[in-house]
């Protein structure tokens, strides 16, 4: 009977170790996933052939004219999306792409 109790204790310890190890692996995989890289795009409806314009390195200038070159602005217009964030791996030029981050309403205007 004593051998049986000892065997049962060792099985329980082994099972507990396996459960803790599995839980640790699951936690570490979910806790250390890299965050999605987001990229800001502008919906350029003034130049239909351009469509979406990548705004990396382009500043927003909603001040008075004249506007600084290589900037953009969003003119108040709640009917359109001016800028939106998309995952780096799925830009808005991809047919199935939808904004995955913040959107800003207005008419997008690029200041060349």
N, C-alpha and C positions, 0 to 999 in steps of 0.2 A: 504494500500500500504506500509506503514511504517513497519508493522508486516512482510510482505513478504521480504522486504529488510533485516531486522534483521535476519530472518530465513535463507536467502541466505548467509549472512555473516557468520553465525555460521556453516553452512554446509561447506563452503569453508575452514574455519579454521580447522574443524574436518578432512576434506579430506587432507589438507596440513599436519596435524599432522600424519595421517596414512601413507602418502607417505614418510615423513621424518623417521618415525619409521621403515618402511619396508626397506628403503635404509640403515639405520643404522645397521639393523640386517644382511643384505646381506654383507655390508662392513666388519662388525666385524667377520663374519664367514670366509671370504676369507683372511682377514688380519692376523688372528691369527692361521692359519693352521700350524701345525708343519712341519718342513722340513723333507724330507725323510732322514733316516739314511743310509749312504753309507758305504759299506764294501769293502776293497781291496782284490782281489783274484788273484792268480797266476795260469796260465794254464800250468800245469806240464805235458809236452808231453814226458819227459824222463821216467816217470813211468806211463804208460797208465792206470793202475788200480786206480791211485790216481785221475787223471783228474784235476779238479780245487782244489787248496789248499788255505784255508783261511789264509790270511797274517796278521791277527790281532796279534800284538805283535812281529812280525818278521821283522827285519830290512833289508834294501837293502845293499849289499856289492858288488859293482862293481869294487873294487880295485884289486891290485895284489894278487896272490896266496901266501901263504895260506889264505883262507877266514875264517872269524870268524864263529864259529859254530852257528847253528840255524839262519842263514841268507839266503837271496836269491840274485840272480843276473840275469840280463837280458843281454844275449849275443846278439850283433847286428845281426839281421836277420829280414828284413822287411816283410817277408812272414808270420810271425806268430804274434799272440797276446801274449805278455808276461804277462802283468797284466791288470786288468780291474776292474772298480768299479761297484758294483751291489747294488740294494736296499737291505737292511737288511731283508726285508720280502720275497724277491724272490732271493735266492742265485743261482749261476750258475748251481748248481746240479739239479735245477728244469728244466724240458724239455722245457718250454716256455720262459725261462729266456734269456734276451739279455742285454749286458752292458748298464747301464743307466748313466754312468759317464765317466771319463777319461779312455783312454786305452793307453798302452805303448807297442810298437812293440819290438819284439826280442824273443829269445829262453829263456824260464824260466828254471833256474837251482837252485835247493834247495841245500844249503850247510848244511848237517846234523851235 
